[in-house]
Amino acid sequence: MKITNPEKILFPKAKISKEQLVEYYEKIAEYMLPHIKGRPITMNRFPDGVQGEMFYQKDAPDYFPDFIPFQPVKKSGGGVVNYALINNKKALSYLANYVCVPHIWLSREPKLNYPDRMIFDLDPSAGVSFTTVKWAAKELKQLLDQLELPSFLMTTGSRGLHIVIPLKRLYLFDEVREFAQDIARYLVEKHPTKLTLTMKKSERGKKIFVDTLRNAWSATSVAPYAVRAKEGAPIAAPLKWSELAALFSAQKYTVKNIFQRISKIGDLWKDIDKQGAALAAARKKLALLMS
């Protein structure tokens, strides 16, 4: 694939060019594709680099090549959004040349109504330390263990952490979101001075927002191994829970050090789909805790 403007610097401080970004995605493809294949993509674009304009784009342009299929989704107000599907290395490289961060649906075609992921985004307010974010992740992990739900940890490449629960494709988005909200509500009521469910940033104080809003139809979450549009080119990187204590930043892993890590441990989420959970028993356990 021909790279347009290959020498354009997208990350000035790290001196990373568009060509290097495309090379990263070509190299990471074997690890990343299993997590994004079949999922509609929303594109967080930054065509002029991290110091330029950034915007979100759902509709895939008509000029996208044939090796990028579209997933048409009807809009509630009428019309259709044609989401791109990134199902192969060539498509992932093309998307990198388009200079965007792939944000993925929590469901896959053809069962788009049935998510196979539940996600909690621990989003710290200004002034909240990363140590507190790690504490919140540990508290959530302990609760999920009580509910006997499998949980996977990922840096966001930004300021927070994502905790992901793989699901059997048995539940509609509304069911999954409602249960995620119940889990978050229980955790926040247990730790009201540190955690919040308040959406407005100006009203959160110095607390961590336990965000469950991504568990909804057409909502998205940053893809594992995606490069964030931030200086240094940080990666959304899967982690072992045992690594949490020593983690110093949600931006620890970047395009410059992620492959050294992968060469040692591979893809920590390679078996995530084998651990898809049912929710009936977990609902009963949470109801007992809340009673």
ZANURO-98307 format. One line per 10 residues: number of its first residue (from 1); their letters; for each residue y, x, z of C-alpha. Coordinates in nm, 2 decimals, always signed. Example, Ala and Ser with C-alpha at 12.3 -4.5 7.8 and 13.67 -1.06 7.14 Angstrom:
BEGIN
1> AS> -0.45:+1.23:+0.78  -0.11:+1.37:+0.71
//
This chain:
BEGIN
1> MKITNPEKIL> +0.00:+0.00:+0.00  +0.34:+0.13:-0.09  +0.57:+0.16:+0.22  +0.93:+0.06:+0.15  +1.19:+0.30:+0.30  +0.92:+0.51:+0.47  +1.16:+0.75:+0.63  +1.38:+0.48:+0.80  +1.39:+0.55:+1.17  +1.30:+0.25:+1.37
11> FPKAKISKEQ> +1.29:+0.40:+1.71  +1.57:+0.66:+1.73  +1.50:+0.81:+2.07  +1.14:+0.87:+1.99  +1.22:+0.95:+1.63  +0.95:+0.72:+1.49  +0.99:+0.61:+1.13  +0.86:+0.31:+0.95  +0.59:+0.53:+0.79  +0.47:+0.63:+1.13
21> LVEYYEKIAE> +0.47:+0.27:+1.25  +0.25:+0.17:+0.95  +0.02:+0.47:+1.01  -0.02:+0.35:+1.37  -0.13:+0.00:+1.27  -0.37:+0.14:+1.01  -0.53:+0.36:+1.28  -0.54:+0.09:+1.55  -0.67:-0.18:+1.32  -1.04:-0.15:+1.42
31> YMLPHIKGRP> -0.94:-0.22:+1.79  -0.67:-0.47:+1.73  -0.81:-0.69:+1.46  -1.09:-0.86:+1.67  -0.81:-0.99:+1.90  -0.59:-1.13:+1.63  -0.82:-1.24:+1.35  -0.80:-1.61:+1.28  -0.49:-1.66:+1.50  -0.17:-1.79:+1.36
41> ITMNRFPDGV> +0.10:-1.52:+1.39  +0.47:-1.56:+1.49  +0.66:-1.25:+1.37  +0.92:-1.08:+1.60  +1.11:-0.90:+1.33  +1.34:-0.59:+1.37  +1.38:-0.47:+1.01  +1.66:-0.22:+1.09  +1.49:-0.08:+1.40  +1.53:-0.14:+1.77
51> QGEMFYQKDA> +1.91:-0.10:+1.75  +1.94:-0.36:+1.48  +1.91:-0.74:+1.47  +1.59:-0.89:+1.61  +1.46:-1.24:+1.53  +1.15:-1.46:+1.53  +1.00:-1.59:+1.21  +0.71:-1.84:+1.20  +0.70:-1.94:+0.83  +0.53:-1.67:+0.62
61> PDYFPDFIPF> +0.73:-1.60:+0.30  +0.59:-1.72:-0.03  +0.59:-1.36:-0.16  +0.33:-1.25:+0.10  +0.03:-1.12:-0.10  -0.30:-1.31:-0.14  -0.48:-1.09:+0.11  -0.27:-1.26:+0.38  -0.39:-1.63:+0.40  -0.16:-1.90:+0.54
71> QPVKKSGGGV> -0.25:-2.15:+0.81  -0.05:-2.47:+0.75  +0.05:-2.65:+1.07  +0.23:-2.98:+1.07  +0.56:-3.00:+1.25  +0.62:-3.29:+1.49  +0.94:-3.38:+1.31  +0.78:-3.36:+0.96  +0.71:-3.08:+0.73  +0.47:-2.78:+0.76
81> VNYALINNKK> +0.49:-2.43:+0.90  +0.28:-2.18:+0.71  +0.17:-1.92:+0.96  +0.03:-1.59:+0.84  -0.33:-1.49:+0.94  -0.39:-1.12:+0.99  -0.76:-1.09:+0.93  -0.80:-0.74:+0.78  -0.66:-0.39:+0.79  -0.47:-0.43:+0.47
91> ALSYLANYVC> -0.29:-0.74:+0.61  -0.21:-0.56:+0.93  -0.06:-0.26:+0.74  +0.15:-0.50:+0.53  +0.28:-0.67:+0.84  +0.38:-0.33:+0.98  +0.57:-0.26:+0.67  +0.74:-0.59:+0.72  +0.85:-0.44:+1.06  +0.75:-0.70:+1.31
101> VPHIWLSREP> +0.57:-0.74:+1.64  +0.28:-0.99:+1.60  +0.27:-1.26:+1.86  -0.05:-1.46:+1.84  -0.16:-1.81:+1.92  -0.41:-1.86:+2.21  -0.64:-2.04:+1.97  -0.82:-1.95:+1.65  -0.87:-2.14:+1.33  -1.05:-2.37:+1.26
111> KLNYPDRMIF> -1.03:-2.51:+1.62  -0.66:-2.46:+1.67  -0.64:-2.74:+1.93  -0.89:-2.56:+2.16  -0.75:-2.24:+2.31  -0.99:-1.95:+2.39  -0.74:-1.79:+2.62  -0.54:-1.88:+2.93  -0.25:-1.65:+3.00  -0.03:-1.57:+3.30
121> DLDPSAGVSF> +0.28:-1.37:+3.23  +0.43:-1.20:+3.53  +0.80:-1.18:+3.44  +1.01:-0.99:+3.70  +1.38:-1.08:+3.75  +1.64:-0.80:+3.74  +1.61:-0.58:+4.05  +1.24:-0.66:+4.11  +1.04:-0.34:+4.13  +0.73:-0.27:+3.92
131> TTVKWAAKEL> +0.54:-0.22:+4.25  +0.61:-0.59:+4.33  +0.48:-0.69:+3.98  +0.16:-0.50:+4.05  +0.13:-0.67:+4.39  +0.17:-1.01:+4.21  -0.10:-0.92:+3.96  -0.34:-0.82:+4.24  -0.27:-1.15:+4.43  -0.34:-1.35:+4.11
141> KQLLDQLELP> -0.66:-1.14:+4.05  -0.78:-1.22:+4.40  -0.72:-1.59:+4.34  -0.90:-1.59:+4.01  -1.19:-1.41:+4.17  -1.21:-1.69:+4.43  -1.22:-1.94:+4.14  -1.49:-1.72:+3.98  -1.29:-1.69:+3.66  -1.30:-1.36:+3.46
151> SFLMTTGSRG> -0.97:-1.19:+3.42  -0.83:-0.92:+3.20  -0.52:-0.71:+3.26  -0.27:-0.59:+3.00  +0.07:-0.42:+3.01  +0.32:-0.62:+2.80  +0.50:-0.31:+2.67  +0.81:-0.46:+2.82  +0.87:-0.52:+3.20  +0.58:-0.73:+3.32
161> LHIVIPLKRL> +0.20:-0.77:+3.30  -0.02:-1.03:+3.14  -0.34:-1.16:+3.30  -0.57:-1.32:+3.05  -0.87:-1.55:+3.12  -1.11:-1.59:+2.82  -1.22:-1.96:+2.78  -1.50:-2.15:+2.61  -1.34:-2.36:+2.34  -1.39:-2.68:+2.52
171> YLFDEVREFA> -1.05:-2.78:+2.63  -0.73:-2.90:+2.47  -0.40:-2.71:+2.53  -0.27:-2.98:+2.77  -0.58:-2.94:+2.99  -0.56:-2.56:+3.00  -0.18:-2.56:+3.06  -0.21:-2.81:+3.35  -0.48:-2.60:+3.52  -0.28:-2.28:+3.47
181> QDIARYLVEK> +0.02:-2.46:+3.63  -0.19:-2.56:+3.92  -0.30:-2.20:+3.98  +0.05:-2.08:+3.95  +0.18:-2.35:+4.19  -0.08:-2.26:+4.45  +0.01:-1.89:+4.43  +0.39:-1.95:+4.44  +0.35:-2.19:+4.74  +0.16:-1.91:+4.91
191> HPTKLTLTMK> +0.43:-1.65:+4.84  +0.76:-1.84:+4.80  +0.98:-1.54:+4.88  +0.84:-1.32:+4.60  +0.72:-1.56:+4.33  +0.88:-1.86:+4.15  +0.81:-2.12:+3.89  +1.18:-2.16:+3.80  +1.24:-2.11:+3.43  +1.62:-2.04:+3.44
201> KSERGKKIFV> +1.67:-1.67:+3.50  +2.00:-1.73:+3.68  +1.82:-1.94:+3.94  +1.52:-1.71:+4.01  +1.69:-1.47:+4.24  +1.49:-1.15:+4.29  +1.15:-1.30:+4.23  +0.87:-1.28:+3.97  +0.84:-1.58:+3.74  +0.47:-1.68:+3.71
211> DTLRNAWSAT> +0.50:-1.80:+3.35  +0.23:-2.04:+3.23  +0.44:-2.17:+2.94  +0.25:-1.98:+2.68  -0.05:-2.20:+2.74  +0.07:-2.46:+2.49  +0.02:-2.57:+2.13  +0.20:-2.32:+1.89  +0.32:-2.10:+2.18  +0.24:-1.73:+2.14
221> SVAPYAVRAK> +0.18:-1.42:+2.34  +0.22:-1.06:+2.23  -0.10:-0.93:+2.06  -0.30:-0.65:+2.23  -0.21:-0.31:+2.09  +0.11:-0.45:+1.93  +0.41:-0.21:+1.93  +0.71:-0.37:+2.11  +1.06:-0.36:+1.96  +1.18:-0.13:+2.23
231> EGAPIAAPLK> +1.29:+0.23:+2.25  +0.99:+0.46:+2.28  +0.76:+0.23:+2.09  +0.56:+0.10:+2.39  +0.23:-0.07:+2.34  +0.08:-0.39:+2.49  -0.22:-0.21:+2.63  -0.54:-0.35:+2.79  -0.61:-0.19:+3.13  -0.89:-0.17:+3.38
241> WSELAALFSA> -0.81:-0.35:+3.71  -0.89:-0.02:+3.88  -0.60:+0.14:+3.70  -0.34:-0.10:+3.84  -0.26:+0.09:+4.16  -0.16:+0.41:+3.97  +0.03:+0.24:+3.69  +0.39:+0.33:+3.70  +0.54:+0.12:+3.42  +0.45:-0.16:+3.18
251> QKYTVKNIFQ> +0.57:+0.08:+2.91  +0.34:+0.36:+3.00  +0.14:+0.36:+2.68  +0.32:+0.42:+2.34  +0.23:+0.50:+1.98  +0.23:+0.87:+2.09  -0.03:+0.85:+2.37  -0.24:+0.54:+2.31  -0.50:+0.71:+2.09  -0.57:+0.98:+2.34
261> RISKIGDLWK> -0.66:+0.70:+2.58  -0.87:+0.51:+2.33  -1.06:+0.82:+2.24  -1.18:+0.83:+2.60  -1.23:+0.46:+2.68  -1.24:+0.27:+2.36  -1.13:-0.10:+2.36  -1.15:-0.23:+2.71  -1.14:-0.59:+2.57  -1.42:-0.55:+2.32
271> DIDKQGAALA> -1.65:-0.79:+2.51  -1.38:-1.04:+2.62  -1.51:-1.32:+2.40  -1.85:-1.29:+2.56  -1.71:-1.39:+2.90  -1.55:-1.72:+2.80  -1.53:-1.94:+3.10  -1.58:-2.31:+3.16  -1.32:-2.47:+3.40  -1.50:-2.75:+3.58
281> AARKKLALLM> -1.62:-2.55:+3.88  -1.30:-2.35:+3.90  -1.10:-2.68:+3.92  -1.31:-2.80:+4.21  -1.27:-2.47:+4.39  -0.89:-2.48:+4.35  -0.87:-2.84:+4.47  -1.05:-2.73:+4.79  -0.80:-2.45:+4.84  -0.51:-2.68:+4.78
291> S> -0.64:-2.96:+5.01
//
